[in-house]
Amino acid sequence: MTEQGVLVAVDGELRYRDADSHQWYTVTDEAELSHHLQQQGQPVVQSLSETSLTRHHFTPSPLTNDGE
């Protein structure tokens, strides 16, 4: 069984990361998202507390904060 990735929307910013990755990818193209979901499966809605993630993973945006 393939581990699920993470698909989130925070402040209007849609992004995902694969289960075995620490890097977030921005979703700017609906076709790209559709292709990703076809490959990885549909996401499940879970409370943040039910995952290994914390609020720290989402603010500030990991897409714009490259560890400066």
C-alpha positions as CSV (number, residue, x, y, z in Angstrom):
1,M,0.0,0.0,0.0
2,T,1.3,3.5,-0.9
3,E,1.5,6.0,1.9
4,Q,-0.7,9.0,1.3
5,G,0.7,12.4,0.5
6,V,-0.6,15.6,2.0
7,L,-2.7,18.2,0.1
8,V,-3.5,21.4,2.0
9,A,-4.9,24.9,1.4
10,V,-3.6,27.6,3.7
11,D,-4.7,31.2,3.2
12,G,-5.7,30.5,-0.4
13,E,-2.4,28.7,-1.2
14,L,-2.8,25.2,-2.4
15,R,0.2,22.8,-2.0
16,Y,1.1,19.2,-1.6
17,R,3.9,17.0,-0.5
18,D,4.5,13.3,-1.0
19,A,4.5,11.1,2.1
20,D,8.2,10.5,1.9
21,S,9.2,14.1,1.1
22,H,9.9,17.1,3.3
23,Q,9.5,19.5,0.4
24,W,6.2,21.2,-0.4
25,Y,5.1,21.8,-4.0
26,T,2.7,24.6,-5.0
27,V,-0.3,23.7,-7.1
28,T,-0.9,26.3,-9.7
29,D,-2.3,24.1,-12.5
30,E,-5.5,22.2,-12.2
31,A,-4.4,19.6,-14.8
32,E,-1.2,19.0,-12.7
33,L,-3.3,18.5,-9.6
34,S,-5.7,16.1,-11.4
35,H,-2.7,14.1,-12.7
36,H,-1.2,13.9,-9.2
37,L,-4.5,12.7,-7.7
38,Q,-4.8,10.0,-10.4
39,Q,-1.3,8.8,-9.5
40,Q,-1.6,9.1,-5.7
41,G,-5.3,8.6,-5.1
42,Q,-7.9,11.0,-3.6
43,P,-7.0,12.8,-0.4
44,V,-8.8,12.1,2.8
45,V,-9.9,14.9,5.1
46,Q,-8.3,14.6,8.5
47,S,-8.0,16.9,11.5
48,L,-4.4,18.2,11.9
49,S,-4.3,16.5,15.3
50,E,-4.7,13.1,13.5
51,T,-1.6,13.6,11.5
52,S,2.1,13.8,12.3
53,L,2.1,17.5,11.1
54,T,1.7,20.6,13.3
55,R,0.8,24.2,12.6
56,H,4.6,24.9,12.4
57,H,4.5,23.0,9.0
58,F,2.2,25.6,7.5
59,T,3.2,29.0,8.9
60,P,5.1,30.8,7.5
61,S,4.6,29.2,4.2
62,P,7.2,26.5,3.5
63,L,7.0,27.5,-0.2
64,T,8.3,31.0,0.5
65,N,10.5,30.3,3.5
66,D,13.7,28.6,2.3
67,G,15.5,28.7,5.6
68,E,17.0,32.2,5.3
